[in-house]
Amino acid sequence: MALRVLCFFQPGCMGCMEQAPINAEVTKKLGIPIEEIDAIKNPGYVAEFHLKATPTIIVIVDGAEKERFEGVVHVEQMESTLKKYL
């Protein structure tokens, strides 16, 4: 099973700044890299994933979107979600 976690952010976004250390903690605990993507510099992703807000975290399994979180996601919730796909 191929697991990919994308986190879309934009510079200056307070929620995005809060999300960054949470992502780092989850990566450290679970060993799952979280791809941080600047939504402003990558407008193609905004259209592809129909982004409405930042931060937005999308969990992709075998090429299909399985989970989406808009806004800050706390460590416990993110860990619980990702463990389902390990």
C-alpha positions in Angstrom: 0.0 0.0 0.0 1.5 3.4 -1.1 0.8 6.1 1.5 1.3 9.8 0.8 0.5 12.7 3.1 0.3 16.1 1.6 0.1 19.3 3.7 -0.8 22.5 1.7 0.2 25.8 3.3 0.7 29.4 2.4 3.3 31.8 3.9 2.0 34.0 6.7 -0.9 31.6 7.5 -1.2 31.4 11.3 -2.8 27.9 11.2 -0.1 26.7 8.8 2.6 27.9 11.2 0.8 26.0 14.0 0.5 22.9 11.8 4.3 22.6 10.8 5.6 21.4 14.2 2.7 19.0 14.5 3.6 17.5 11.1 7.2 17.2 12.3 6.2 15.4 15.5 3.9 13.0 13.6 6.7 12.3 11.1 9.1 11.6 13.9 6.7 9.3 15.8 5.3 7.3 12.8 8.2 7.6 10.3 5.7 8.9 7.6 7.0 11.8 5.6 4.5 14.7 5.2 5.0 16.6 2.0 4.6 20.3 2.7 3.4 22.1 -0.5 3.2 25.9 -0.8 -0.3 26.4 -2.3 0.6 29.8 -3.7 3.6 28.5 -5.7 1.8 25.4 -6.9 -1.6 26.6 -8.2 -2.0 23.4 -10.2 -2.5 21.5 -6.9 -5.1 24.0 -5.8 -7.2 23.1 -8.9 -6.4 19.4 -8.8 -7.4 18.9 -5.2 -10.1 21.6 -5.0 -8.4 23.4 -2.1 -10.5 25.9 -0.2 -8.3 26.6 2.8 -4.9 26.2 4.3 -3.7 24.3 6.0 -5.2 21.3 4.2 -3.9 17.8 4.8 -4.8 15.1 2.3 -4.1 11.4 2.9 -3.6 9.5 -0.4 -3.5 5.7 -0.4 -2.6 3.9 -3.7 -3.3 7.1 -5.6 -6.8 7.7 -4.2 -7.7 10.4 -1.6 -8.9 8.7 1.6 -8.9 11.5 4.1 -8.9 15.3 4.1 -8.6 17.8 6.9 -9.0 21.6 6.5 -7.5 23.6 9.3 -5.2 22.6 12.0 -5.1 18.9 12.8 -3.7 17.9 16.2 -1.2 15.2 16.8 -3.6 12.6 18.3 -6.1 12.9 15.5 -3.4 12.8 12.8 -1.7 9.8 14.3 -5.0 7.9 14.7 -5.9 8.6 11.1 -2.6 7.6 9.6 -2.3 4.4 11.7 -5.3 3.1 9.8 -3.2 3.0 6.6 0.1 1.5 8.0 
